[in-house]
Amino acid sequence: MKNSALICVLAGVVISPSLYATSAKSDSSRKNEYQSGTVLRVQRREEDSTSNYVGDSPSDAPLRSEVYAYDISIRVNCATYVGRWNSAFDYLPSVFSPNRTVQVRVEKHLMYVDVPGEKEFRMGFVERPLGPAAPCSNDH
């Protein structure tokens, strides 16, 4: 009797973490699935880091850092998200063109875009819907 009770307890200890891990994994994978989105607009951001310099000699001005930034509007499930793409190089993947369909994964503070043949691109939000998405209309 003691042996069978010990085996049941041991089996419970071994099996329960694997059941929890499976259910947690399926919940998180559903939450982080890619959805289809449409690129609505791409706007290049011009940021001049030397415009705030006040001094005697222009040679004392700080070096200008080249950062290329784009605001990319993507519509996902009737909600429009605007993400900021920053790059040290003047490179914007061709998938970020208006009216292109992209695979998007939206999280709390970030948007991930899956670019075929390249890595997943991460963008922070500039704008995001505050409440639930407005109902979709058929006239867009």
DSSP file (Angstrom, degrees, kcal/mol; ACC not computed):
  #  RESIDUE AA STRUCTURE BP1 BP2  ACC     N-H-->O    O-->H-N    N-H-->O    O-->H-N    TCO  KAPPA ALPHA  PHI   PSI    X-CA   Y-CA   Z-CA
    1    1 A M     >        0   0    0      0, 0.0     4,-2.0     0, 0.0     5,-0.2   0.000 360.0 360.0 360.0 -44.1    0.0    0.0    0.0
    2    2 A K  H  >  +     0   0    0      1,-0.2     4,-2.3     2,-0.2     5,-0.2   0.886 360.0  52.3 -63.8 -38.7    2.8    2.4    0.9
    3    3 A N  H  > S+     0   0    0      1,-0.2     4,-2.2     2,-0.2    -1,-0.2   0.909 109.4  47.7 -65.8 -42.5    4.6    1.6   -2.4
    4    4 A S  H  > S+     0   0    0      2,-0.2     4,-2.1     1,-0.2    -1,-0.2   0.878 112.7  49.2 -68.9 -35.9    1.6    2.3   -4.5
    5    5 A A  H  X S+     0   0    0     -4,-2.0     4,-2.3     2,-0.2    -2,-0.2   0.898 111.3  49.9 -67.1 -40.4    0.9    5.6   -2.8
    6    6 A L  H  X S+     0   0    0     -4,-2.3     4,-2.5     1,-0.2    -2,-0.2   0.893 110.2  50.2 -64.4 -40.2    4.6    6.6   -3.2
    7    7 A I  H  X S+     0   0    0     -4,-2.2     4,-2.6     2,-0.2    -2,-0.2   0.904 110.3  50.2 -65.2 -41.7    4.4    5.7   -6.9
    8    8 A C  H  X S+     0   0    0     -4,-2.1     4,-2.2     2,-0.2    -2,-0.2   0.914 112.9  45.8 -63.5 -43.4    1.3    7.8   -7.3
    9    9 A V  H  X S+     0   0    0     -4,-2.3     4,-2.2     2,-0.2    -2,-0.2   0.923 113.9  48.8 -64.9 -44.6    2.8   10.8   -5.6
   10   10 A L  H  X S+     0   0    0     -4,-2.5     4,-2.0     1,-0.2    -2,-0.2   0.905 111.3  49.7 -62.6 -42.1    6.0   10.5   -7.6
   11   11 A A  H  X S+     0   0    0     -4,-2.6     4,-2.6     1,-0.2     5,-0.3   0.898 110.3  51.3 -64.0 -40.4    4.1   10.2  -10.9
   12   12 A G  H  X S+     0   0    0     -4,-2.2     4,-2.2     1,-0.2    -2,-0.2   0.897 109.7  49.3 -63.0 -40.8    2.1   13.3   -9.9
   13   13 A V  H  < S+     0   0    0     -4,-2.2    -1,-0.2     1,-0.2    -2,-0.2   0.878 115.7  43.3 -66.5 -37.9    5.3   15.3   -9.2
   14   14 A V  H  X S+     0   0    0     -4,-2.0     4,-0.6    -5,-0.2    -2,-0.2   0.889 119.5  40.5 -75.7 -40.5    6.8   14.2  -12.5
   15   15 A I  H  X S+     0   0    0     -4,-2.6     4,-1.9    -5,-0.2     3,-0.4   0.862 101.6  67.3 -81.3 -37.7    3.8   14.7  -14.7
   16   16 A S  H  X S+     0   0    0     -4,-2.2     4,-2.2    -5,-0.3     5,-0.2   0.867  98.2  50.6 -60.1 -42.0    2.3   18.0  -13.4
   17   17 A P  H  > S+     0   0    0      0, 0.0     4,-2.5     0, 0.0    -1,-0.2   0.892 110.3  50.8 -63.3 -35.7    5.1   20.3  -14.5
   18   18 A S  H  X S+     0   0    0     -4,-0.6     4,-1.9    -3,-0.4    -2,-0.2   0.872 110.0  49.8 -69.7 -34.3    5.0   19.0  -18.0
   19   19 A L  H  X S+     0   0    0     -4,-1.9     4,-2.1     2,-0.2    -1,-0.2   0.917 112.6  47.2 -67.1 -42.1    1.2   19.5  -18.2
   20   20 A Y  H  X S+     0   0    0     -4,-2.2     4,-2.7     1,-0.2     5,-0.2   0.911 111.0  51.3 -63.7 -43.3    1.6   23.1  -16.9
   21   21 A A  H  X S+     0   0    0     -4,-2.5     4,-2.2     1,-0.2    -1,-0.2   0.884 109.5  50.8 -63.6 -38.8    4.4   23.8  -19.4
   22   22 A T  H  X S+     0   0    0     -4,-1.9     4,-2.1     2,-0.2    -1,-0.2   0.926 113.4  43.6 -65.5 -45.1    2.3   22.5  -22.3
   23   23 A S  H  X S+     0   0    0     -4,-2.1     4,-1.9     2,-0.2    -2,-0.2   0.890 114.7  49.5 -69.9 -37.8   -0.7   24.6  -21.4
   24   24 A A  H  X S+     0   0    0     -4,-2.7     4,-2.4     1,-0.2     5,-0.2   0.895 111.0  50.6 -65.9 -39.2    1.5   27.7  -20.7
   25   25 A K  H  X S+     0   0    0     -4,-2.2     4,-2.4    -5,-0.2    -2,-0.2   0.909 109.9  48.9 -65.5 -42.2    3.3   27.3  -24.0
   26   26 A S  H  X S+     0   0    0     -4,-2.1     4,-1.7     2,-0.2    -1,-0.2   0.870 111.9  50.0 -67.8 -35.1    0.0   27.0  -26.0
   27   27 A D  H  X S+     0   0    0     -4,-1.9     4,-1.8     2,-0.2    -2,-0.2   0.932 114.2  43.8 -66.3 -45.5   -1.4   30.1  -24.3
   28   28 A S  H  X S+     0   0    0     -4,-2.4     4,-1.7     1,-0.2    -2,-0.2   0.855 112.1  52.5 -70.9 -33.1    1.7   32.2  -25.0
   29   29 A S  H  < S+     0   0    0     -4,-2.4    -1,-0.2     2,-0.2    -2,-0.2   0.866 109.6  49.6 -70.8 -33.7    2.0   30.9  -28.6
   30   30 A R  H >< S+     0   0    0     -4,-1.7     3,-1.0     1,-0.2    -2,-0.2   0.891 111.1  50.4 -67.1 -37.9   -1.6   31.9  -29.3
   31   31 A K  H 3< S+     0   0    0     -4,-1.8    -2,-0.2     1,-0.2    -1,-0.2   0.834 114.6  43.1 -67.8 -33.7   -0.9   35.3  -27.8
   32   32 A N  T 3< S+     0   0    0     -4,-1.7    -1,-0.2    -5,-0.1    -2,-0.2   0.012  82.2 133.2-106.3  27.3    2.2   35.9  -30.0
   33   33 A E    <   -     0   0    0     -3,-1.0    73,-0.3     1,-0.1     2,-0.2  -0.442  60.4-107.4 -76.1 152.1    1.0   34.6  -33.3
   34   34 A Y        -     0   0    0     71,-0.1     2,-0.3    -2,-0.1    71,-0.2  -0.529  34.5-164.5 -76.0 145.9    1.5   36.6  -36.5
   35   35 A Q  E     -A  104   0A   0     69,-3.0    69,-3.5    -2,-0.2     2,-0.3  -0.915  26.8-101.0-126.4 155.0   -1.4   38.3  -38.0
   36   36 A S  E     +A  103   0A   0     -2,-0.3    41,-0.5    67,-0.2     2,-0.3  -0.583  45.7 173.3 -76.4 137.3   -1.8   39.8  -41.5
   37   37 A G  E     -A  102   0A   0     65,-2.7    65,-2.6    -2,-0.3     2,-0.5  -0.920  25.3-131.3-137.8 164.6   -1.5   43.5  -41.7
   38   38 A T  E     -AB 101  75A   0     37,-2.0    37,-2.8    -2,-0.3     2,-0.5  -0.978  19.7-126.9-122.8 129.0   -1.3   46.1  -44.4
   39   39 A V  E     + B   0  74A   0     61,-2.7    60,-3.3    -2,-0.5    61,-0.3  -0.617  30.0 176.2 -72.5 122.4    1.3   48.9  -44.6
   40   40 A L  E     -     0   0A   0     33,-3.2     2,-0.3    -2,-0.5    -1,-0.2   0.855  58.8  -2.3 -94.9 -43.7   -0.6   52.1  -45.0
   41   41 A R  E     - B   0  73A   0     32,-1.1    32,-2.7    57,-0.1     2,-0.4  -0.998  48.0-158.2-153.6 146.5    2.1   54.8  -44.9
   42   42 A V  E     - B   0  72A   0     -2,-0.3     2,-0.5    30,-0.2    30,-0.2  -0.994  17.3-177.9-127.7 123.2    5.9   55.1  -44.6
   43   43 A Q  E     - B   0  71A   0     28,-2.5    28,-3.1    -2,-0.4     2,-0.3  -0.979  21.2-135.5-127.4 123.5    7.2   58.5  -43.5
   44   44 A R  E     - B   0  70A   0     -2,-0.5     2,-0.5    26,-0.2    26,-0.3  -0.587  18.8-140.0 -77.6 135.5   10.9   59.3  -43.2
   45   45 A R  E     - B   0  69A   0     24,-3.1    24,-0.7    -2,-0.3     2,-0.7  -0.837   7.6-154.1 -97.8 127.3   11.8   61.2  -40.0
   46   46 A E        +     0   0    0     -2,-0.5     2,-0.5    22,-0.1    22,-0.1  -0.904  17.3 177.8-101.7 116.6   14.4   64.0  -40.3
   47   47 A E        -     0   0    0     -2,-0.7     2,-0.7    20,-0.3    20,-0.2  -0.971  12.9-163.3-123.6 119.3   16.2   64.5  -37.0
   48   48 A D    >   -     0   0    0     -2,-0.5     3,-0.6     1,-0.1     4,-0.2  -0.884   5.9-174.8-104.4 110.8   18.9   67.1  -36.8
   49   49 A S  T 3  S+     0   0    0     -2,-0.7     3,-0.3    16,-0.2    -1,-0.1   0.630  81.3  55.2 -80.9 -12.7   21.0   66.6  -33.7
   50   50 A T  T >  S+     0   0    0      1,-0.2     3,-1.4     2,-0.1    -1,-0.2   0.483  80.5  88.6 -98.2  -2.2   23.1   69.8  -34.3
   51   51 A S  T <  S+     0   0    0     -3,-0.6    -1,-0.2     1,-0.3    -2,-0.1   0.709  84.5  55.4 -71.3 -18.5   20.3   72.3  -34.5
   52   52 A N  T 3  S+     0   0    0     -3,-0.3     2,-0.3    -4,-0.2    -1,-0.3   0.367  80.0 118.8 -93.6   5.1   20.3   72.9  -30.8
   53   53 A Y    <   -     0   0    0     -3,-1.4     2,-0.4     9,-0.1     8,-0.1  -0.555  37.5-179.2 -77.6 131.0   23.9   73.9  -30.6
   54   54 A V        +     0   0    0     -2,-0.3     2,-0.3     3,-0.0     3,-0.1  -0.988  28.0 116.5-127.8 121.3   24.7   77.4  -29.4
   55   55 A G        -     0   0    0     -2,-0.4     6,-0.0     1,-0.1    -2,-0.0  -0.967  67.8 -97.1-168.4 179.8   28.4   78.4  -29.2
   56   56 A D  S    S+     0   0    0     -2,-0.3    -1,-0.1     1,-0.2     3,-0.0   0.890 102.2  36.3 -79.2 -42.2   31.2   80.6  -30.4
   57   57 A S    >   -     0   0    0      1,-0.1     3,-1.8    -3,-0.1     4,-0.3  -0.943  64.3-144.6-122.0 130.9   32.7   78.4  -33.0
   58   58 A P  G >  S+     0   0    0      0, 0.0     3,-1.2     0, 0.0    -1,-0.1   0.760 101.5  67.1 -61.1 -22.6   31.0   75.9  -35.4
   59   59 A S  G 3  S+     0   0    0      1,-0.3    -3,-0.0    -3,-0.0     0, 0.0   0.693  93.6  59.6 -72.2 -15.7   34.1   73.7  -35.0
   60   60 A D  G <  S+     0   0    0     -3,-1.8    -1,-0.3     2,-0.0     3,-0.1   0.497  79.4 116.1 -86.4  -4.1   33.1   73.1  -31.4
   61   61 A A  S <  S-     0   0    0     -3,-1.2     3,-0.1    -4,-0.3   -11,-0.1  -0.336  75.8-102.3 -64.9 145.6   29.7   71.7  -32.4
   62   62 A P        -     0   0    0      0, 0.0    -1,-0.1     0, 0.0    -9,-0.1  -0.299  44.3 -91.5 -66.3 153.8   29.2   68.1  -31.4
   63   63 A L        -     0   0    0      1,-0.1     2,-0.5    -3,-0.1    -3,-0.0  -0.370  41.9-118.8 -63.7 143.7   29.5   65.4  -34.1
   64   64 A R        -     0   0    0     -3,-0.1     2,-0.5    -2,-0.0    -1,-0.1  -0.731  21.0-143.4 -87.8 127.8   26.3   64.6  -35.8
   65   65 A S        -     0   0    0     -2,-0.5     2,-0.8     2,-0.0   -16,-0.2  -0.786  12.3-134.8 -91.5 132.7   25.1   61.0  -35.5
   66   66 A E        +     0   0    0     -2,-0.5     2,-0.4    22,-0.1   -18,-0.1  -0.775  34.4 163.6 -89.0 111.4   23.5   59.6  -38.5
   67   67 A V        -     0   0    0     -2,-0.8     2,-0.6   -20,-0.2   -20,-0.3  -0.997  25.7-149.8-127.6 126.8   20.3   57.7  -37.5
   68   68 A Y  E     - C   0  87A   0     19,-2.9    19,-2.5    -2,-0.4     2,-0.4  -0.853  21.6-178.1 -98.1 125.6   17.8   56.9  -40.2
   69   69 A A  E     -BC  45  86A   0    -24,-0.7   -24,-3.1    -2,-0.6     2,-0.4  -0.972  10.4-176.7-130.7 140.3   14.3   56.7  -38.8
   70   70 A Y  E     -BC  44  85A   0     15,-2.2    15,-3.1    -2,-0.4     2,-0.6  -0.996  20.3-142.4-133.3 138.2   10.9   55.9  -40.4
   71   71 A D  E     -BC  43  84A   0    -28,-3.1   -28,-2.5    -2,-0.4     2,-0.5  -0.917  24.2-165.9 -97.6 122.4    7.4   56.0  -39.0
   72   72 A I  E     -BC  42  83A   0     11,-3.0    11,-2.6    -2,-0.6     2,-0.5  -0.944   7.9-153.8-117.8 118.6    5.5   53.0  -40.5
   73   73 A S  E     -BC  41  82A   0    -32,-2.7   -33,-3.2    -2,-0.5   -32,-1.1  -0.804  16.7-179.4 -93.3 125.4    1.7   52.8  -40.2
   74   74 A I  E     -BC  39  81A   0      7,-3.1     7,-3.0    -2,-0.5     2,-0.6  -0.991  19.2-144.2-128.8 131.0    0.3   49.2  -40.3
   75   75 A R  E     +BC  38  80A   0    -37,-2.8   -37,-2.0    -2,-0.4     2,-0.4  -0.844  22.9 174.4 -97.1 123.5   -3.3   48.3  -40.1
   76   76 A V  E >   - C   0  79A   0      3,-3.2     3,-1.6    -2,-0.6   -39,-0.1  -0.989  68.6 -18.8-131.0 121.3   -4.0   45.1  -38.2
   77   77 A N  T 3  S-     0   0    0    -41,-0.5    -1,-0.1    -2,-0.4    56,-0.1   0.908 127.6 -49.7  49.6  51.4   -7.6   43.9  -37.5
   78   78 A C  T 3  S+     0   0    0      1,-0.2    56,-0.5    55,-0.1     2,-0.4   0.584 119.5 106.8  67.0  12.7   -9.1   47.3  -38.1
   79   79 A A  E <   -C   76   0A   0     -3,-1.6    -3,-3.2    54,-0.2     2,-0.6  -0.964  62.3-140.4-120.5 140.2   -6.6   49.0  -35.8
   80   80 A T  E     -C   75   0A   0     -2,-0.4     2,-0.4    -5,-0.2    -5,-0.2  -0.886  17.1-171.6-105.2 124.9   -3.8   51.2  -37.0
   81   81 A Y  E     -C   74   0A   0     -7,-3.0    -7,-3.1    -2,-0.6     2,-0.5  -0.909   9.6-154.9-111.6 139.5   -0.4   51.0  -35.3
   82   82 A V  E     -CD  73 127A   0     45,-2.7    44,-3.5    -2,-0.4    45,-1.7  -0.968  16.7-175.3-116.7 117.8    2.5   53.3  -36.0
   83   83 A G  E     -CD  72 125A   0    -11,-2.6   -11,-3.0    -2,-0.5     2,-0.6  -0.808  21.6-129.0-111.5 152.7    5.9   51.9  -35.3
   84   84 A R  E     -CD  71 124A   0     40,-2.5    40,-0.8    -2,-0.3     2,-0.6  -0.900  15.9-161.0-104.7 122.6    9.3   53.6  -35.5
   85   85 A W  E     -C   70   0A   0    -15,-3.1   -15,-2.2    -2,-0.6     2,-0.4  -0.915  12.0-173.4-102.0 116.7   12.0   51.8  -37.5
   86   86 A N  E     +C   69   0A   0     -2,-0.6     2,-0.3   -17,-0.2   -17,-0.2  -0.904   7.0 171.4-111.3 139.5   15.5   53.1  -36.6
   87   87 A S  E     -C   68   0A   0    -19,-2.5   -19,-2.9    -2,-0.4    -2,-0.0  -0.999  38.7-143.7-147.3 145.5   18.6   52.1  -38.5
   88   88 A A  S    S+     0   0    0     -2,-0.3     2,-0.3   -21,-0.2    -1,-0.1   0.641  94.3  57.7 -78.2 -15.2   22.3   53.1  -38.5
   89   89 A F  S    S-     0   0    0      2,-0.1     2,-2.2   -21,-0.1   -21,-0.2  -0.819  97.0-110.5-113.3 154.0   22.2   52.4  -42.3
   90   90 A D  S    S+     0   0    0     -2,-0.3     2,-0.4   -23,-0.1    -2,-0.1  -0.500  74.9 129.3 -81.5  72.1   20.0   54.0  -44.9
   91   91 A Y        +     0   0    0     -2,-2.2    -2,-0.1   -23,-0.1   -23,-0.0  -0.994  30.8 172.3-134.5 128.0   18.1   50.8  -45.4
   92   92 A L        -     0   0    0     -2,-0.4    -2,-0.0    -5,-0.0    -5,-0.0  -0.977  37.7-117.3-132.8 119.9   14.4   50.1  -45.4
   93   93 A P    >   -     0   0    0      0, 0.0     3,-2.0     0, 0.0    -2,-0.0  -0.228  22.0-122.6 -57.1 144.3   13.2   46.6  -46.4
   94   94 A S  T 3  S+     0   0    0      1,-0.3     3,-0.1     2,-0.0     0, 0.0   0.684 106.1  74.9 -64.5 -17.7   11.0   46.7  -49.5
   95   95 A V  T 3  S+     0   0    0      1,-0.2     2,-1.6    21,-0.1    -1,-0.3   0.754  79.6  76.9 -66.1 -22.0    8.2   45.0  -47.6
   96   96 A F  S <  S+     0   0    0     -3,-2.0    -1,-0.2     3,-0.1    -2,-0.0  -0.451  70.1 119.9 -87.2  63.7    7.6   48.4  -45.9
   97   97 A S  S >  S-     0   0    0     -2,-1.6     3,-1.6    -3,-0.1   -58,-0.3  -0.957  74.9 -87.4-123.5 144.3    5.9   49.9  -49.0
   98   98 A P  T 3  S+     0   0    0      0, 0.0   -58,-0.2     0, 0.0     3,-0.1  -0.183 110.8  16.2 -54.2 141.9    2.3   51.2  -49.0
   99   99 A N  T 3  S+     0   0    0    -60,-3.3     2,-0.3     1,-0.3   -59,-0.1   0.551  92.3 133.7  71.3  12.7   -0.4   48.6  -49.7
  100  100 A R    <   -     0   0    0     -3,-1.6   -61,-2.7   -61,-0.3     2,-0.4  -0.716  55.6-127.0 -89.5 143.2    1.9   45.6  -49.0
  101  101 A T  E     +A   38   0A   0     -2,-0.3     2,-0.3   -63,-0.2   -63,-0.2  -0.773  33.5 178.0 -90.0 132.1    0.7   42.8  -46.8
  102  102 A V  E     -A   37   0A   0    -65,-2.6   -65,-2.7    -2,-0.4     2,-0.6  -0.905  33.1-115.5-130.6 158.6    3.0   41.9  -43.9
  103  103 A Q  E     -AE  36 114A   0     11,-0.7    11,-2.6    -2,-0.3     2,-0.4  -0.873  40.9-173.1 -96.1 122.4    2.9   39.4  -41.1
  104  104 A V  E     -AE  35 113A   0    -69,-3.5   -69,-3.0    -2,-0.6     2,-0.5  -0.915  21.7-164.2-124.1 141.2    2.8   41.3  -37.8
  105  105 A R  E     - E   0 112A   0      7,-2.8     7,-3.0    -2,-0.4     2,-0.5  -0.980  16.7-158.9-123.1 116.7    3.0   40.3  -34.1
  106  106 A V  E     + E   0 111A   0     -2,-0.5     5,-0.2   -73,-0.3     2,-0.2  -0.830  15.4 171.8-101.5 128.8    1.8   43.0  -31.7
  107  107 A E        -     0   0    0      3,-2.9   -75,-0.0    -2,-0.5    -2,-0.0  -0.553  51.1 -75.8-120.0-170.7    2.8   42.9  -28.1
  108  108 A K  S    S-     0   0    0      1,-0.2     3,-0.0    -2,-0.2    -2,-0.0   0.909 122.2   0.0 -58.2 -50.8    2.4   45.4  -25.2
  109  109 A H  S    S+     0   0    0     15,-0.0    16,-1.2    -3,-0.0     2,-0.3   0.405 125.7  58.2-120.0  -1.5    5.0   48.0  -26.3
  110  110 A L  E     - F   0 124A   0     14,-0.2    -3,-2.9   -27,-0.0     2,-0.4  -0.899  56.9-150.1-134.2 158.1    6.4   46.5  -29.5
  111  111 A M  E     -EF 106 123A   0     12,-2.6    12,-2.6    -2,-0.3     2,-0.5  -0.999  14.3-158.0-126.7 131.0    5.5   45.4  -32.9
  112  112 A Y  E     -EF 105 122A   0     -7,-3.0    -7,-2.8    -2,-0.4     2,-0.5  -0.930   3.7-162.7-111.3 130.8    7.4   42.6  -34.7
  113  113 A V  E     -EF 104 121A   0      8,-2.8     8,-2.9    -2,-0.5     2,-0.7  -0.962  13.5-140.2-116.9 126.2    7.2   42.3  -38.5
  114  114 A D  E     -EF 103 120A   0    -11,-2.6   -11,-0.7    -2,-0.5     6,-0.2  -0.757  17.2-166.0 -86.8 116.1    8.3   39.1  -40.2
  115  115 A V    >   -     0   0    0      4,-0.7     3,-2.2    -2,-0.7   -13,-0.0  -0.913  25.2-118.9-105.7 117.0   10.2   39.9  -43.3
  116  116 A P  T 3  S+     0   0    0      0, 0.0     3,-0.1     0, 0.0   -21,-0.1  -0.262  96.7  12.3 -57.6 134.3   10.7   36.9  -45.6
  117  117 A G  T 3  S+     0   0    0      1,-0.3     2,-0.2     0, 0.0     0, 0.0   0.394 123.7  67.7  80.8  -3.5   14.3   36.0  -46.2
  118  118 A E  S <  S-     0   0    0     -3,-2.2    -1,-0.3     1,-0.2    -3,-0.1  -0.717  91.3 -78.6-132.4-176.0   15.4   38.3  -43.3
  119  119 A K        -     0   0    0     -2,-0.2    -4,-0.7     1,-0.1     2,-0.4  -0.228  56.5 -83.0 -79.0 174.2   15.2   38.4  -39.6
  120  120 A E  E     - F   0 114A   0     -6,-0.2     2,-0.4    -8,-0.0    -6,-0.2  -0.665  45.0-137.6 -78.1 130.2   12.2   39.6  -37.6
  121  121 A F  E     - F   0 113A   0     -8,-2.9    -8,-2.8    -2,-0.4     2,-0.4  -0.791  12.4-152.7 -96.9 132.7   12.1   43.4  -37.4
  122  122 A R  E     - F   0 112A   0     -2,-0.4     2,-0.4   -10,-0.2   -10,-0.2  -0.873  14.6-179.4-106.9 132.1   11.2   45.0  -34.0
  123  123 A M  E     - F   0 111A   0    -12,-2.6   -12,-2.6    -2,-0.4     2,-0.2  -0.995  21.7-134.7-132.2 137.2    9.7   48.5  -33.8
  124  124 A G  E     -DF  84 110A   0    -40,-0.8   -40,-2.5    -2,-0.4     2,-0.3  -0.556  37.8 -99.9 -80.8 154.1    8.6   50.5  -30.8
  125  125 A F  E     +D   83   0A   0    -16,-1.2   -42,-0.3   -42,-0.2     3,-0.1  -0.552  35.0 174.9 -79.6 137.6    5.2   52.2  -31.0
  126  126 A V  E    S+     0   0A   0    -44,-3.5     2,-0.3     1,-0.5   -43,-0.2   0.700  83.6   4.2 -97.6 -40.8    4.9   55.9  -31.8
  127  127 A E  E     +D   82   0A   0    -45,-1.7   -45,-2.7     2,-0.0    -1,-0.5  -0.992  68.7 169.4-141.8 146.5    1.1   55.5  -31.9
  128  128 A R        -     0   0    0     -2,-0.3   -47,-0.2   -47,-0.2     2,-0.0  -0.981  45.4 -84.1-151.4 155.4   -1.3   52.7  -31.0
  129  129 A P        -     0   0    0      0, 0.0     4,-0.1     0, 0.0   -50,-0.0  -0.343  31.9-152.8 -60.9 138.9   -5.0   52.4  -30.5
  130  130 A L  S    S+     0   0    0      2,-0.1     3,-0.1    -2,-0.0    -3,-0.0   0.877  73.6  16.1 -81.6 -39.9   -6.0   53.3  -27.0
  131  131 A G  S    S-     0   0    0      1,-0.3     3,-0.1     0, 0.0     2,-0.0  -0.311 111.1 -41.6-115.8-161.6   -9.2   51.2  -26.7
  132  132 A P  S    S-     0   0    0      0, 0.0    -1,-0.3     0, 0.0    -2,-0.1  -0.336  75.5 -89.6 -65.0 151.1  -10.7   48.3  -28.6
  133  133 A A        -     0   0    0      1,-0.1   -54,-0.2   -56,-0.1     3,-0.1  -0.296  44.1-109.4 -62.8 142.6  -10.4   48.6  -32.4
  134  134 A A        -     0   0    0    -56,-0.5    -1,-0.1     1,-0.1     3,-0.1  -0.377  46.6 -86.1 -68.1 151.6  -13.3   50.3  -34.2
  135  135 A P        -     0   0    0      0, 0.0     2,-0.2     0, 0.0    -1,-0.1  -0.314  49.2-111.3 -60.1 141.7  -15.5   48.1  -36.2
  136  136 A C        -     0   0    0     -3,-0.1     2,-0.3     2,-0.0   -57,-0.0  -0.487  28.0-154.2 -73.9 140.6  -14.3   47.5  -39.7
  137  137 A S        -     0   0    0     -2,-0.2     3,-0.4    -3,-0.1   -59,-0.0  -0.824  18.9-129.5-109.5 157.9  -16.2   49.1  -42.6
  138  138 A N  S    S+     0   0    0     -2,-0.3    -1,-0.0     1,-0.2    -2,-0.0   0.394  91.2  81.9 -86.2   3.7  -16.1   47.7  -46.1
  139  139 A D              0   0    0      1,-0.2    -1,-0.2     0, 0.0    -3,-0.0  -0.133 360.0 360.0-106.0  38.6  -15.3   51.0  -47.7
  140  140 A H              0   0    0     -3,-0.4    -1,-0.2     0, 0.0    -2,-0.1   0.412 360.0 360.0-114.6 360.0  -11.5   51.3  -47.2
